[in-house]
Amino acid sequence: MPLVHEVIVVSVLLSVRGLKKYFVQGGGILGGEKEVVKAVDGVSFDMKRGETLALVGESGCGKTTTGRLVLRLLEPDDGEIIFDGVNITHMSMKELRPFRRRMQMIYQDPYASLNPRKPIGEAIAEPLIVHGLAEKEEAKEQAMKMLERVGLTPAEDFYDRIPSQLSGGQRQRVVIARAMILKPEFVVADEPVSMIDVSMRASILELLKGFQEEYGLAMIFITHDLSVARLVADKIAVMYLGKIIEYGPVDKVLRDPRHPYTAALATAAPSITMRRRKRLDIKGEIADPRNLPLGCRFHPRCPYAKEDCASKEPELREMDDGRLTACHYPLEEGFLDHWLKG
């Protein structure tokens, strides 16, 4: 009787465990005291195929650094990155090469990420040639098709243009085309609509959604805009000073936050449907990452902080509804609705 080999498809595409990245400032030839910036400090999450995770938080919270670490564009100081069952954390650049075509990045500033003197058609075709997937003529043909796919038509009119001859929205379409021409399995999109006119944002988001459905993409979507996160994401991770402080399904987290910081972000975000009468204000500014507060990193700004919040750092733990929250005194279920009506 022949053996039957069962093919098992792993639904989890990406696992991140205890990821850390510290930057050292000062010292060196100029002297001075060395200071350590804990940009990413113990971040963990899983992503399934086809899933979108929104990373949100204020500037300097570690969102972009996390995205670059996951793609190994930055070297982690600690932790593990498991991609499709393979630990890529300490792979050499040569070993990583086969994974590069499967993992792509869409940058926040499309102009800065494009060679200003290279025709955009060549920029889109280049990844195919670099990865040995097509010769020059075939790569050009595929690039022409991709230009049409992203709405830069007719492709013949755009192929030889340089980035300065395009609008911001058109350049963003080029950057998306360059990433998608490799048909990746995983993409990090770093604030992909923040530098685009509001009138163009919906079309760019629709374009990304179309590629995601076509290729079965998993995507980390980095944004400071909670309304955009709600539109595009399945899950959301709220970051504060290098740590994830709340994580779960996007609608659940934004409609009924359990962490005071998430609640403050949610009430600050524009909303037509909720017609908010007030905001949950938080005190002061985000702390200097070179001099982190003891205990809970949010406690100096938290309106509900208690004495032990200043001495004991909270762990990210599971709540009764399945989400994860790092707070000693999480908000009660339905808190935001009651607070807004009060």
C-alpha positions, 0 to 999 in steps of 0.5 A: 500500500503506497504511503500518502503524504499529507500537504500541510499549509501553515496558516501563520506566515510570520511570527515575531518573538521578543524583537528588540532594536537599541540605538546607541547615541553619543560617545565616539570621536566626539566624546560625550556620554553614550545614550541608549534609545530603545526603539523596539523593546520586546515586540511579539506578534503573529500574522496569517496569510492574507491578513493585514496588521495595522501598526499605529501610534505617535511618531517615535513609537517604533512602528517603522523600525519594527517594519524594517526589522521584520524585513531584515533591513535593520539587524535586530539586537534580540528576538526571532523572526520566523517567516513561513516556518524558517528562522531568518533572524541571523541569516546572511545576506546571501541566505536571505536573497531567496526571501527578498523577492517574497518580502517587499516594502512600500516606503512613505516617501516615494520620491526618496525611494526612487532613483531621480534619474532612472526612468520609472519603467526601468525602476519597475522592471529592475527587480525582475532582472536582479532576481533572475526572473526575466531578461531585459525585454521580458522584464520591460513587457511585464513592467508595461503591464504593471504600469497599466495595472496600477493605473498609469496609462497608457503605459507607453507614455509613462515608461520613460518618464523620471520621478520628477515628471510625476505627481505624488500619487503617481510616484506612489503607484510606481513604488507599489508597482515595483514591489508588486511585480515580484508577486510577494507574499508579505509587504510592509507598507510604511505610511503609504498614503500620508504624503498623498492628497486626500482625494487620492488616498482612497484609490491608493488603498483600493489598489493595495487591497486589489493586490492583496486579494490577487496575491493573498498578501499578508501586510503590515500597514504602518499608520498614525491615522486610525480611520485608515487603520480601521478601513484596511486592517484585520488586526491592530497593534498600538505601540508606545515607546517601543512596545505594543500596549494593545493588540487585537481585532481592529474593530474591537480595539478601536470601538472598545479600547481597554488601554487608556492610551488607545482610548485617547487615540480613538477619541482624537481620531476624526469621526462622522458617525460618533459625533464626539463631544469631547476627547480623552486628553492625555498629559504632556508629550511622549517621553524621551526614548533616551530616558524612559520612565520607570514602571509603565512607560505611559504612566506620566501621561495617563489620567488613570495612573496609580502609585504602582504604575510608576514602579512596575512595568505591565506585561502584555496579557490576555483580557477576557475578550481575547485581546492583549493589553499592557495595563495594570488597571485596564479600562472596563468593557464599554468604558468609551461609550459610557465616557462619551455619553457622560 
